[in-house]
Amino acid sequence: MSDTAALMKEKSELIQKMLEMQRQFVDYEHKNGISGKDYYYSQDGLLKDYREEYRNMAMRVVDIAHQVVGSVR
């Protein structure tokens, strides 16, 4: 597998994980409601590391996109 193919595979897998996280978040929000305090400061359950984990995956997707096209970020 070429480097580009491996990067595209990783990017696709990350996007699928992000979509699943979004689905879980929306389900949780519909069932439980979410306040800003819950979202920003929760120390348990689904929301504990949600923001940081999602942000890290999103940044990796951006990095991969830059690597694939050869641009510098």
Phi and psi in degrees as a GROMACS rama.xvg file:
@    title "Ramachandran Plot"
@    xaxis  label "Phi"
@    yaxis  label "Psi"
@TYPE xy
-72.1726  163.688  SER-2
-59.1976  -42.7127  ASP-3
-63.8439  -42.5851  THR-4
-63.9195  -39.984  ALA-5
-64.8903  -41.2308  ALA-6
-64.7095  -43.1449  LEU-7
-64.7864  -37.3641  MET-8
-64.4502  -45.9181  LYS-9
-60.3292  -44.734  GLU-10
-60.0741  -45.3669  LYS-11
-61.5643  -43.0365  SER-12
-64.2161  -41.3783  GLU-13
-63.5999  -42.9249  LEU-14
-62.7989  -40.708  ILE-15
-62.9197  -41.3908  GLN-16
-63.9517  -40.8735  LYS-17
-64.3334  -41.3956  MET-18
-63.7531  -39.7962  LEU-19
-65.1179  -41.4539  GLU-20
-61.2746  -41.8904  MET-21
-62.1459  -43.0165  GLN-22
-60.9382  -46.0626  ARG-23
-62.8033  -40.2256  GLN-24
-62.9878  -46.6145  PHE-25
-63.6631  -43.3441  VAL-26
-58.9307  -45.7186  ASP-27
-61.675  -45.1123  TYR-28
-61.2905  -42.2428  GLU-29
-67.1418  -36.2833  HIS-30
-80.1932  -37.5796  LYS-31
-117.165  -15.3471  ASN-32
70.3377  154.984  GLY-33
-141.131  127.667  ILE-34
-96.2993  164.493  SER-35
-58.0333  -37.1446  GLY-36
-62.0503  -44.2681  LYS-37
-59.5286  -46.856  ASP-38
-66.2074  -42.2204  TYR-39
-88.0721  -28.3513  TYR-40
-123.542  3.25125  TYR-41
-59.209  136.85  SER-42
-113.826  14.2974  GLN-43
-151.73  164.751  ASP-44
66.8328  -159.001  GLY-45
-53.6666  -39.1789  LEU-46
-82.8914  -11.4401  LEU-47
-48.7808  -54.7748  LYS-48
-117.628  13.1412  ASP-49
-55.3076  -54.9279  TYR-50
-59.0491  -47.7272  ARG-51
-66.3789  -45.5351  GLU-52
-62.4499  -44.9987  GLU-53
-64.1387  -43.9637  TYR-54
-60.7167  -43.71  ARG-55
-61.9025  -41.7828  ASN-56
-66.1978  -42.5034  MET-57
-61.5265  -42.0254  ALA-58
-65.5888  -36.6856  MET-59
-66.0665  -39.5834  ARG-60
-60.2312  -43.4735  VAL-61
-63.4522  -44.7112  VAL-62
-59.355  -43.7735  ASP-63
-62.2008  -44.0984  ILE-64
-58.1406  -42.4496  ALA-65
-65.5768  -40.5845  HIS-66
-62.8915  -42.1676  GLN-67
-63.2429  -41.7902  VAL-68
-90.2844  -5.72067  VAL-69
80.2605  18.0306  GLY-70
-92.1834  161.099  SER-71
-103.409  135.605  VAL-72
